[in-house]
């Protein structure tokens, strides 16, 4: 289980006073309004960054960090991840889970046959789609709908699916 969860990526600087454009990787970009600090993964270390101000521009979150007042102070972090600890993560409802907690899960069918390993989750407008590497070496896309995904056990690393007719054609 991942210790940190990514909430965004610094895409570029914004203006000359140390603000950055952050591409949010969280379901709700407005959660940045509630964050007091984030962890910046520099590639060599993790730095705690105190959030001073947040605003929104198109698909980006504009963030100002305390102590970073010039473009030169912050531009070196372009492309770096912003993380939160699980303690600062959004509380999950019953049946919800973080995508990072199911990547690598074993996928079995409702007839208890080993199907493959969950490799990725695609987030579409209608529903998520699980990308599964099958035992046969194929990549299969499974819609995350009640008729197909029967259960997800993050602690056990197990996803149970029903292969609907025509899904593998």
Secondary structure, 3 states (H helix, E strand, C coil): CCCEEEEEEEEEEECCCCEEEEEECCCCHHHHHCCCEEEEECCCCEEEEEEEEEEEECCEEEEEECCCCCHHHHHHHCCCEEEEEHHHCCCCCCCCCCHHHCCCCEEEECCCCEEEEEEEEEECCCCEEEEEEECCCCEEEEECCCCCEEEEECCCCEEEECCCCCCCC
